[in-house]
Amino acid sequence: MRMETALNEKPLDRWSDEERVRAVKKIFGTITPHYDLLNRIMSARRDVSWRHFVATRIPPEVRSVLDVATGTGDLAIEIARSRSRARVFGLDFVEQMMRPAQTKTARENLSGRISYVAGDAMDLPFGTGEFDAATVAFGIRNMPDRLRALSEMARVVKPRGKIVCLEMTFPRNLGLRRFFKWYLNRVIPMVGGMISGNRSAYRYLPDSIQDFLHPDDLSHLFQEAGLASVKVFPLTLGLTYLHEGVVP
């Protein structure tokens, strides 16, 4: 298969935008049934606390939040739980990912406050200034044009609204960095492949982390997107970073 060839033989930094989009859509459409379980296993459940921290960075007075690359809805649900007056919209371009999101949302009795819509993060189907805040968790590294995605999020958020981005990166500590590289390249493909039956998908995911921007570069990208008051929070020894900025 074309995607399998790209995953196994072509370095990620040489993929075209079209190849990345096709591959990401196929990968996440394939691993959806095992996605939540593998997230918990491979992060030792730290992903739960990371998303909780994102929700705490959303101002309590907000009434509408857009969660871009919402996937199976974990962050959208966490925001709705912690911001009881907010309506949350989850957007993803892989529709299969949002089916379990809808099931989980109904189970939490939050269907009246969370809506899911298919759409492209780089061309959001919303008007200017529709939301009080926007978030993206573990999704921006999969987007071929990250500046455009951030600019689109800034466009649909009202002035003085907040943009929050959660993403994994390489830790700065050299010893931890070596361990994390071993874990990404050896453990994740093996465990992910065993559980999901798709080793190639769990080869792409570690590669996408290693190919991603340094946290300082992502801060600069926030500024390029026109965001002000950019703040950075390293989480779990710098394995994950939260970036946030304010729409002027």
Backbone bond lengths (Angstrom), bond angles and torsions (degrees), N, CA, C in turn:
res aa  C-N    CA-C-N  psi(-1)  N-CA   C-N-CA  omega(-1)  CA-C   N-CA-C  phi
1 M - - - 1.459 - - 1.520 109.48 -
2 R 1.324 116.19 149.11 1.472 121.09 -176.02 1.518 111.66 -59.41
3 M 1.322 116.85 -45.31 1.459 119.65 -178.89 1.513 111.25 -63.59
4 E 1.356 116.76 -41.70 1.449 120.61 -178.65 1.526 110.37 -60.72
5 T 1.338 116.67 -40.67 1.460 120.17 178.59 1.511 110.98 -62.38
6 A 1.332 115.91 -43.76 1.470 119.66 179.82 1.514 110.96 -63.08
7 L 1.328 116.64 -44.05 1.455 120.47 -177.90 1.520 111.67 -63.58
8 N 1.308 117.16 -41.63 1.454 120.67 -171.70 1.516 113.89 -86.78
9 E 1.328 118.22 -25.71 1.455 119.34 -169.82 1.528 114.37 -120.58
10 K 1.299 119.30 -19.97 1.461 120.87 -173.00 1.522 110.54 -111.79
11 P 1.348 118.08 124.30 1.468 119.48 178.56 1.526 111.34 -57.28
12 L 1.310 115.92 142.75 1.463 120.90 -174.77 1.521 112.01 -59.43
13 D 1.337 117.08 -35.59 1.464 119.00 -177.75 1.526 113.15 -71.88
14 R 1.339 116.53 -3.16 1.468 120.45 176.92 1.520 112.50 -107.34
15 W 1.327 116.73 2.21 1.462 119.46 177.08 1.521 109.52 -69.81
16 S 1.311 116.56 143.41 1.461 120.94 170.56 1.525 108.83 -77.25
17 D 1.330 115.80 164.20 1.467 119.62 177.31 1.527 110.66 -58.48
18 E 1.331 116.10 -40.49 1.465 120.11 -178.85 1.531 111.05 -64.82
19 E 1.334 116.57 -41.31 1.460 119.82 178.60 1.517 111.05 -63.88
20 R 1.320 117.23 -41.44 1.461 120.57 -179.75 1.525 110.88 -63.60
21 V 1.313 116.97 -45.49 1.463 120.64 -179.19 1.526 110.59 -62.07
22 R 1.338 117.59 -47.33 1.462 121.35 -179.78 1.524 110.93 -61.79
23 A 1.329 115.91 -44.56 1.454 119.61 -177.31 1.520 111.77 -66.21
24 V 1.335 116.70 -45.00 1.459 120.28 -179.06 1.523 110.71 -61.71
25 K 1.322 116.59 -43.02 1.469 119.63 179.75 1.527 110.77 -61.86
26 K 1.332 117.30 -41.97 1.456 120.64 -178.93 1.525 110.93 -70.90
27 I 1.340 116.74 -43.31 1.464 121.02 -179.11 1.521 110.93 -58.47
28 F 1.326 116.08 -54.09 1.467 118.78 -173.85 1.520 112.06 -73.34
29 G 1.334 116.69 -26.22 1.455 118.39 173.22 1.521 112.38 -69.41
30 T 1.341 115.81 -26.53 1.460 121.04 -178.48 1.523 113.25 -83.08
31 I 1.339 117.06 -39.41 1.469 120.23 -172.17 1.521 113.42 -93.32
32 T 1.318 117.68 3.95 1.468 121.25 -176.36 1.531 114.26 -49.05
33 P 1.351 120.15 -46.51 1.477 119.02 -176.14 1.523 114.15 -61.25
34 H 1.325 117.84 -24.49 1.467 121.30 -176.20 1.523 112.57 -110.36
35 Y 1.337 116.85 2.07 1.468 121.08 -169.29 1.529 112.53 -61.34
36 D 1.320 117.38 -50.04 1.470 120.40 -177.21 1.525 111.24 -64.35
37 L 1.310 116.99 -45.90 1.461 120.86 -179.44 1.524 111.16 -59.07
38 L 1.324 116.72 -45.80 1.459 119.41 -178.04 1.518 111.77 -69.23
39 N 1.320 117.76 -33.81 1.471 119.97 174.26 1.522 110.82 -58.86
40 R 1.332 116.30 -44.63 1.475 119.74 -178.57 1.530 110.72 -66.38
41 I 1.333 116.16 -44.66 1.460 119.84 -177.97 1.523 110.90 -64.09
42 M 1.313 117.19 -49.19 1.463 120.43 -170.46 1.520 113.36 -77.90
43 S 1.319 117.75 -17.85 1.470 120.11 175.32 1.522 111.59 -103.99
44 A 1.347 117.57 4.71 1.466 121.86 -174.40 1.529 110.38 53.70
45 R 1.315 115.61 38.44 1.469 125.54 -179.87 1.522 113.70 65.87
46 R 1.323 117.56 10.95 1.463 118.81 177.22 1.525 110.93 -67.75
47 D 1.316 117.97 -24.53 1.463 120.00 -179.99 1.527 111.31 -59.96
48 V 1.330 117.00 -29.02 1.465 120.68 178.45 1.523 110.31 -66.51
49 S 1.322 116.42 -46.29 1.474 119.63 -179.51 1.525 111.12 -70.50
50 W 1.332 117.18 -32.85 1.468 119.22 177.74 1.526 110.81 -63.52
51 R 1.316 116.22 -43.47 1.466 118.59 179.02 1.522 111.18 -67.43
52 H 1.310 116.37 -36.29 1.458 119.20 176.60 1.525 110.54 -60.47
53 F 1.326 116.53 -40.29 1.465 119.32 178.92 1.527 111.29 -64.51
54 V 1.334 116.82 -38.66 1.462 119.52 175.29 1.523 110.23 -55.90
55 A 1.327 115.95 -47.37 1.466 120.08 -178.12 1.522 111.68 -60.47
56 T 1.334 117.72 -35.08 1.474 119.80 179.46 1.517 111.93 -69.07
57 R 1.341 117.76 -20.54 1.464 120.98 179.70 1.526 112.29 -85.59
58 I 1.313 116.98 -5.04 1.463 121.01 175.46 1.529 108.01 -84.16
59 P 1.322 118.82 123.68 1.472 120.18 -178.55 1.533 111.36 -55.71
60 P 1.321 117.30 138.36 1.471 120.19 -175.41 1.519 114.38 -64.53
61 E 1.337 117.38 -19.76 1.468 119.03 -176.85 1.528 113.45 -86.05
62 V 1.324 119.18 -1.42 1.466 119.96 -176.13 1.526 111.43 -64.59
63 R 1.326 114.59 150.21 1.466 121.09 178.82 1.523 112.61 -114.84
64 S 1.343 116.96 -17.66 1.470 119.24 -179.27 1.526 109.16 -147.73
65 V 1.339 115.69 132.27 1.463 122.12 -178.68 1.519 108.79 -132.89
66 L 1.325 115.82 135.45 1.456 121.98 174.23 1.523 108.79 -104.40
67 D 1.330 116.59 125.10 1.459 121.44 175.65 1.523 108.54 -107.58
68 V 1.338 115.70 106.46 1.459 122.44 -176.55 1.531 109.31 -84.15
69 A 1.340 116.69 145.00 1.472 122.07 -175.42 1.528 109.35 54.46
70 T 1.309 115.04 49.92 1.465 121.80 -172.10 1.522 113.52 -66.77
71 G 1.342 117.37 -23.73 1.461 120.07 177.73 1.516 112.64 59.33
72 T 1.329 116.16 -125.94 1.465 120.93 -178.51 1.528 112.65 -87.98
73 G 1.331 116.55 13.71 1.451 120.83 167.72 1.513 117.95 84.53
74 D 1.330 118.88 7.64 1.465 119.76 -175.96 1.525 112.80 -58.71
75 L 1.332 117.03 -45.05 1.469 118.70 -177.91 1.524 111.05 -72.46
76 A 1.313 117.41 -40.87 1.469 120.18 177.96 1.527 110.46 -56.97
77 I 1.323 116.13 -43.17 1.468 120.93 -179.92 1.528 110.57 -67.49
78 E 1.321 117.48 -41.30 1.465 120.63 179.10 1.522 111.43 -63.25
79 I 1.319 116.68 -40.26 1.471 120.13 178.62 1.527 109.87 -65.83
80 A 1.323 117.49 -44.64 1.465 120.42 -179.96 1.524 111.35 -62.53
81 R 1.328 117.03 -37.21 1.465 119.85 177.47 1.519 111.71 -63.33
82 S 1.330 116.38 -43.75 1.468 120.22 -171.63 1.525 113.18 -88.32
83 R 1.323 117.30 -17.30 1.475 121.27 179.74 1.521 107.23 -122.82
84 S 1.316 114.79 82.43 1.472 121.48 -167.11 1.526 113.84 -66.26
85 R 1.341 117.16 -15.86 1.469 119.23 179.95 1.525 112.30 -98.80
86 A 1.323 116.86 -0.45 1.470 120.00 -175.04 1.522 111.81 -94.63
87 R 1.323 114.75 143.82 1.463 121.38 168.54 1.523 106.42 -98.47
88 V 1.334 116.45 134.58 1.460 121.67 -174.70 1.527 109.45 -116.25
89 F 1.334 114.85 136.16 1.461 121.50 175.87 1.528 107.85 -116.98
90 G 1.330 116.12 121.04 1.452 120.89 176.39 1.516 110.16 -100.61
91 L 1.331 116.17 132.30 1.465 121.21 -178.24 1.519 109.71 -125.14
92 D 1.340 116.38 137.09 1.458 120.94 175.39 1.520 108.35 -153.75
93 F 1.341 117.11 148.58 1.458 118.47 179.03 1.528 111.89 -92.95
94 V 1.335 117.43 -0.79 1.466 121.88 173.05 1.530 107.08 -106.49
95 E 1.317 115.65 98.53 1.462 119.85 -172.90 1.529 112.48 -63.39
96 Q 1.352 117.03 -31.65 1.472 119.45 179.77 1.528 111.36 -59.73
97 M 1.335 117.01 -33.10 1.466 120.35 -178.41 1.520 111.78 -64.95
98 M 1.321 116.65 -29.65 1.462 119.73 -174.56 1.521 113.37 -84.88
99 R 1.318 118.05 -10.08 1.471 119.22 177.26 1.524 111.78 -64.48
100 P 1.341 119.98 -49.66 1.467 118.39 173.71 1.517 112.53 -64.75
101 A 1.341 117.60 -27.70 1.472 119.94 176.31 1.522 110.13 -61.14
102 Q 1.313 117.02 -43.62 1.461 120.60 179.48 1.523 111.67 -65.78
103 T 1.330 116.34 -38.19 1.467 120.28 178.11 1.525 110.80 -64.44
104 K 1.331 116.63 -46.33 1.465 120.76 -179.99 1.531 111.17 -65.24
105 T 1.327 116.15 -37.77 1.464 120.53 179.38 1.527 110.88 -63.48
106 A 1.326 116.25 -43.05 1.467 120.46 177.57 1.529 110.71 -63.95
107 R 1.321 116.64 -40.00 1.470 120.94 179.55 1.531 111.56 -62.58
108 E 1.336 115.61 -31.90 1.468 120.76 179.01 1.528 112.54 -87.07
109 N 1.335 116.86 3.55 1.465 122.49 -177.35 1.531 111.92 58.13
110 L 1.336 115.46 39.88 1.463 120.77 -178.02 1.526 112.54 -116.46
111 S 1.329 117.13 11.62 1.465 119.60 -176.70 1.527 112.15 -62.83
112 G 1.305 117.39 -25.71 1.459 120.09 178.26 1.516 113.68 -75.97
113 R 1.337 116.88 -12.63 1.468 120.05 -176.73 1.521 114.07 -120.09
114 I 1.325 117.55 -9.40 1.466 120.95 178.26 1.520 109.13 -123.78
115 S 1.322 115.66 128.66 1.464 121.84 176.03 1.520 108.55 -121.39
116 Y 1.329 116.02 147.17 1.461 121.13 179.48 1.522 109.72 -119.31
117 V 1.324 114.83 139.08 1.465 120.27 -178.05 1.524 109.38 -140.46
118 A 1.329 115.62 140.19 1.464 120.22 175.09 1.521 109.06 -79.38
119 G 1.331 116.11 136.40 1.451 118.99 -179.53 1.512 112.31 -177.68
120 D 1.318 114.95 166.37 1.466 123.60 -176.80 1.518 109.38 -97.52
121 A 1.330 116.98 125.72 1.467 121.27 -179.48 1.513 112.09 -61.90
122 M 1.329 118.02 -24.96 1.464 120.79 -177.81 1.527 112.54 -91.68
123 D 1.326 115.89 1.83 1.465 121.55 176.36 1.522 107.47 -153.11
124 L 1.322 115.88 69.84 1.459 120.90 -171.63 1.526 111.77 -64.46
125 P 1.335 117.32 135.06 1.470 121.41 -176.72 1.533 112.59 -84.66
126 F 1.316 116.59 47.64 1.465 121.81 -178.93 1.526 109.32 -136.09
127 G 1.317 114.20 156.35 1.453 119.83 178.99 1.517 112.50 -77.46
128 T 1.308 115.84 167.96 1.464 122.33 179.71 1.528 110.09 -65.73
129 G 1.320 116.14 131.15 1.466 121.37 174.42 1.515 114.93 70.11
130 E 1.329 118.30 29.98 1.466 120.40 -178.58 1.527 113.45 -78.60
131 F 1.332 117.35 -22.32 1.468 120.31 -170.90 1.528 111.68 -121.49
132 D 1.336 114.21 156.39 1.463 120.30 176.30 1.525 111.97 -85.26
133 A 1.337 116.92 -22.41 1.458 121.33 -179.70 1.525 108.34 -160.53
134 A 1.338 115.51 160.73 1.467 121.04 176.06 1.524 109.03 -142.13
135 T 1.319 115.62 145.54 1.460 121.60 -178.42 1.530 110.13 -131.38
136 V 1.326 114.81 158.51 1.460 120.90 169.76 1.525 106.66 -150.15
137 A 1.324 116.95 128.87 1.464 121.62 -178.23 1.520 109.95 -124.84
138 F 1.324 116.21 120.05 1.468 122.67 176.39 1.521 111.71 56.50
139 G 1.324 116.08 33.53 1.454 119.57 -179.23 1.514 114.20 -125.04
140 I 1.327 117.41 -28.99 1.461 117.97 -171.68 1.521 112.55 -68.55
141 R 1.341 116.69 -25.30 1.467 117.73 179.73 1.529 111.74 -69.97
142 N 1.328 117.65 -17.07 1.459 121.46 178.65 1.525 112.95 -89.25
143 M 1.322 116.88 -2.24 1.462 121.07 -175.98 1.518 110.19 -94.65
144 P 1.330 118.11 128.65 1.462 119.86 -177.25 1.517 114.19 -66.52
145 D 1.329 118.31 -30.80 1.468 121.64 179.23 1.527 108.03 -121.07
146 R 1.334 116.00 88.00 1.469 120.68 -174.54 1.511 112.04 -69.88
147 L 1.313 117.70 -34.94 1.460 120.29 178.31 1.523 110.54 -63.58
148 R 1.313 116.44 -43.84 1.468 119.71 178.64 1.524 110.60 -62.97
149 A 1.337 117.36 -40.12 1.463 119.93 179.26 1.524 110.98 -62.54
150 L 1.329 117.39 -45.33 1.464 120.34 178.25 1.528 110.96 -64.84
151 S 1.329 116.41 -39.20 1.466 120.15 179.09 1.518 111.23 -64.38
152 E 1.328 116.71 -37.64 1.460 120.59 177.14 1.536 110.72 -66.59
153 M 1.330 116.55 -41.39 1.461 118.90 176.74 1.524 110.46 -61.58
154 A 1.335 116.33 -41.92 1.465 119.81 178.48 1.527 111.05 -64.59
155 R 1.321 116.99 -34.81 1.467 120.39 -179.50 1.522 112.03 -64.18
156 V 1.337 116.79 -42.27 1.473 119.18 -173.69 1.529 112.98 -85.48
157 V 1.332 117.22 -3.14 1.468 120.91 178.44 1.528 109.54 -101.12
158 K 1.298 115.68 140.91 1.467 122.02 -178.61 1.524 111.39 -65.91
159 P 1.334 117.37 155.00 1.470 119.82 173.11 1.532 110.80 -53.53
160 R 1.328 114.81 137.59 1.469 125.46 -177.23 1.537 112.33 75.12
161 G 1.332 115.87 3.84 1.465 119.70 173.09 1.518 110.89 -79.56
162 K 1.317 116.49 163.59 1.462 121.42 -172.25 1.526 111.51 -110.99
163 I 1.344 114.80 141.99 1.462 123.44 171.57 1.524 107.27 -110.85
164 V 1.333 117.51 128.78 1.466 121.69 -177.89 1.520 108.93 -126.47
165 C 1.338 115.51 131.55 1.467 121.57 -178.42 1.522 109.70 -128.33
166 L 1.326 116.67 126.53 1.469 123.22 176.82 1.520 107.52 -112.86
167 E 1.338 116.59 127.52 1.454 118.84 -177.58 1.515 111.62 -154.26
168 M 1.326 116.24 144.93 1.456 121.41 176.92 1.526 109.83 -79.86
169 T 1.344 115.29 149.98 1.455 120.76 179.40 1.515 108.51 -153.24
170 F 1.312 116.54 179.38 1.451 120.07 176.48 1.518 110.17 -81.58
171 P 1.345 118.57 133.11 1.469 120.52 176.61 1.525 110.76 -67.18
172 R 1.319 116.60 154.51 1.465 120.76 -178.39 1.522 111.75 -79.24
173 N 1.337 117.02 -30.40 1.466 120.84 178.82 1.523 110.00 -62.92
174 L 1.356 116.68 126.14 1.451 120.58 -172.67 1.529 112.14 -63.56
175 G 1.353 117.34 -43.72 1.456 120.07 179.79 1.514 111.95 -62.87
176 L 1.334 116.61 -45.71 1.465 120.85 178.47 1.521 110.57 -65.88
177 R 1.309 115.67 -34.55 1.464 120.44 179.02 1.533 110.73 -62.25
178 R 1.355 116.19 -43.26 1.458 120.17 179.00 1.530 111.35 -63.58
179 F 1.332 115.88 -43.16 1.460 119.59 178.58 1.519 110.43 -62.86
180 F 1.333 116.85 -44.39 1.457 121.11 -176.98 1.530 110.36 -64.46
181 K 1.330 116.73 -38.10 1.469 119.87 178.06 1.523 110.31 -63.53
182 W 1.332 116.18 -43.34 1.476 119.70 176.69 1.518 110.45 -61.87
183 Y 1.327 116.88 -43.97 1.462 121.41 -178.53 1.528 110.83 -63.21
184 L 1.333 116.81 -44.17 1.454 120.85 -179.57 1.521 112.22 -64.18
185 N 1.319 115.81 -43.97 1.460 120.25 -171.40 1.526 114.14 -86.75
186 R 1.317 117.04 -21.60 1.470 119.83 -177.17 1.530 112.65 -110.37
187 V 1.327 115.59 -51.39 1.468 119.39 -171.21 1.527 112.04 -78.04
188 I 1.328 116.73 -49.03 1.460 119.50 -174.84 1.535 112.41 -60.38
189 P 1.345 119.76 -48.22 1.471 117.17 178.16 1.522 113.32 -60.89
190 M 1.337 116.86 -36.23 1.456 119.37 -179.25 1.527 111.40 -69.38
191 V 1.334 117.04 -51.71 1.463 120.97 -178.24 1.525 110.77 -66.91
192 G 1.335 115.83 -46.84 1.459 119.40 179.54 1.517 112.30 -60.96
193 G 1.339 116.16 -40.18 1.454 119.94 179.09 1.512 112.71 -66.53
194 M 1.344 116.32 -40.01 1.466 120.34 -179.71 1.524 111.54 -64.06
195 I 1.328 116.69 -43.93 1.471 120.00 -175.04 1.528 111.85 -79.21
196 S 1.335 116.04 -43.60 1.467 119.33 -174.87 1.521 113.08 -88.73
197 G 1.336 116.67 -21.01 1.457 120.05 -174.01 1.512 113.24 77.36
198 N 1.347 116.51 9.17 1.468 120.83 -177.44 1.527 108.95 -129.67
199 R 1.326 116.05 82.48 1.462 120.30 -178.02 1.534 112.00 -64.67
200 S 1.338 116.82 -34.14 1.461 119.97 -179.53 1.526 111.68 -61.30
201 A 1.335 116.43 -39.79 1.462 119.58 178.65 1.521 110.46 -61.11
202 Y 1.320 116.26 -40.64 1.465 119.64 -178.52 1.529 112.20 -87.79
203 R 1.323 115.95 7.81 1.453 121.99 163.25 1.530 108.81 -91.52
204 Y 1.336 115.44 -38.86 1.460 119.93 178.36 1.529 111.81 -64.25
205 L 1.324 117.92 -44.10 1.461 120.56 -174.25 1.529 112.46 -60.40
206 P 1.356 120.67 -47.66 1.462 119.45 174.50 1.528 112.89 -61.56
207 D 1.340 116.45 -39.15 1.464 119.45 178.69 1.522 110.94 -61.73
208 S 1.333 116.51 -38.37 1.466 119.53 -178.23 1.523 111.59 -67.24
209 I 1.326 117.64 -31.24 1.470 121.28 175.85 1.522 110.18 -70.27
210 Q 1.339 116.12 -45.64 1.465 120.30 -177.96 1.523 111.97 -68.74
211 D 1.326 117.01 -25.82 1.460 121.84 -179.61 1.527 112.45 -87.52
212 F 1.326 116.87 -5.99 1.469 119.88 -172.51 1.525 111.48 -78.03
213 L 1.312 114.61 167.84 1.456 122.66 -178.09 1.525 112.45 -64.93
214 H 1.323 116.14 149.89 1.456 121.63 167.49 1.535 107.83 -65.89
215 P 1.335 118.90 147.22 1.474 119.99 -179.55 1.530 113.99 -52.95
216 D 1.337 117.68 -35.91 1.466 119.59 178.15 1.525 111.16 -65.50
217 D 1.336 116.27 -37.34 1.461 120.02 178.89 1.529 111.19 -67.79
218 L 1.330 116.35 -35.90 1.465 119.04 177.06 1.530 110.49 -67.51
219 S 1.325 117.26 -35.65 1.468 120.40 174.85 1.522 110.51 -60.29
220 H 1.335 116.52 -43.14 1.465 120.32 178.31 1.517 110.95 -64.10
221 L 1.328 116.50 -35.55 1.460 120.38 178.70 1.531 110.43 -65.82
222 F 1.316 117.04 -38.75 1.470 121.17 174.74 1.526 109.67 -57.35
223 Q 1.315 116.11 -44.11 1.460 119.84 -179.59 1.521 111.58 -67.56
224 E 1.347 116.88 -39.57 1.457 120.57 176.39 1.520 111.69 -60.53
225 A 1.336 116.02 -33.11 1.461 120.85 178.71 1.523 111.79 -75.94
226 G 1.332 117.33 0.17 1.451 121.92 176.75 1.507 114.83 89.64
227 L 1.342 117.60 11.70 1.458 120.78 -178.39 1.525 110.70 -84.90
228 A 1.313 115.33 145.30 1.459 122.02 -178.15 1.526 110.21 -112.44
229 S 1.331 115.95 170.39 1.469 122.80 176.73 1.526 111.66 50.07
230 V 1.333 116.26 46.76 1.459 121.32 -177.15 1.529 109.90 -70.44
231 K 1.325 116.14 128.82 1.461 122.75 178.40 1.520 109.69 -124.24
232 V 1.335 115.38 150.94 1.463 121.40 -177.51 1.522 109.22 -131.16
233 F 1.331 116.33 132.86 1.464 122.04 -179.92 1.525 109.38 -126.73
234 P 1.350 118.56 110.89 1.468 119.63 173.69 1.527 110.11 -76.13
235 L 1.325 116.70 136.79 1.457 122.12 -178.19 1.529 109.48 -122.58
236 T 1.337 115.55 143.02 1.471 122.04 177.99 1.531 110.78 50.47
237 L 1.328 115.25 61.38 1.468 123.16 176.17 1.529 112.88 61.39
238 G 1.318 115.32 26.07 1.456 119.03 177.69 1.514 115.12 83.83
239 L 1.335 118.22 12.35 1.465 120.22 174.87 1.526 110.62 -68.79
240 T 1.311 115.22 -29.81 1.462 122.38 -179.42 1.519 108.18 -134.90
241 Y 1.318 116.21 146.06 1.464 121.05 177.23 1.524 110.22 -125.41
242 L 1.317 115.13 143.19 1.453 121.43 170.23 1.517 107.50 -108.11
243 H 1.320 115.93 125.57 1.462 122.37 173.61 1.526 107.90 -112.13
244 E 1.294 115.80 141.37 1.466 119.19 174.13 1.528 109.97 -141.57
245 G 1.313 114.43 150.88 1.460 121.14 177.55 1.516 109.68 -148.55
246 V 1.317 115.97 163.99 1.459 122.27 -176.08 1.531 109.49 -114.92
247 V 1.324 116.89 135.60 1.461 122.25 176.03 1.540 107.72 -72.08
248 P 1.316 118.63 123.40 1.484 119.65 -177.87 1.521 112.87 -62.35
